[in-house]
Amino acid sequence: MHNKIFSGSLFDWLTGLFGDKLDFSLFTKEEINKIEFFFLSFSENTDESRKMGIDKNGLCLLVVYCFEGAQRKPEDIR
């Protein structure tokens, strides 16, 4: 999952993996880029295994990132 986040291809990969079961049309490309940047910065600065107990499940990791982002003010997510 980290490779997808670092390469900026996370949402493209998720769309390819889940097809029409996952819809990102609610977000603009700019918003997708902001979300990917937030995931990247969070990934680079967090030890998920130690802080969250996530070692191998990338989808659980993305859920944690989403919850973390939802708890922050929009202006804090750059």
N, C-alpha and C positions, 0 to 999 in steps of 0.2 A: 504494500500500500504506500509505503514511503517513497518508493520509486515513482509511482504515479503522481504523487503530490509534488515531488521535487522537479519532475519533468513538465508539470503544468498540464498533464493529460488526464487528470482524475475524472473530470466530468465526461469527457469523450469516452473514456474506458467504461465508466458506469453505464452510459447510454448504450454502448456496444454490448455490454454484458446483460443488461436487463431489458433492452429494447423498448417497446411501448409500455412496459410496466412501470417505467420511471419517467416522469415528465418534468423537465426543467424549464418549460416555456414560460413559467411565471417570472423567471429572472432574465434580466438583460445580460448581454455579454459582459458589460462593465461590472455588474453585480456578481456574475460568475467569477470574474477575475479577482474581485475583492475577497470572495469566499475562498478561492484557491490560495490567495496570498495569506489570508488568516490561517488556513490550515497549514501552510508552509511555515509560517513564523511560529505557530504553536508546536508543530512537529519538531522544529529545530531547537526549541527551548524547553522541551518537556521530556522527562523520562517516563514514558507511558507505563512501562512495566512496574516501576517503583510507585508511581503516584496513582495509577488507575488499575493496576493488576491485569493489564492487557499485554499479552506477549505475541499471539499469533493470529488473532482474528481481526482482520482489517476492517470489516464492516462494523464491528463493535467499536473500533477506534474512531470511525467516522461519526458514529452516533454520539460518542463522547465529545468530539470536536463540535458537533452541532449544538449539543446541550451547553457547552462552554460558550459558544458564540451567542446563543440565545440569552445567556445571563449577562452579557455585556451591552453597554450602550452602543448604538450604531456608530457614533463618532469615535469610539475606541477601537473599532475594527477598520483598519486601513488596508 
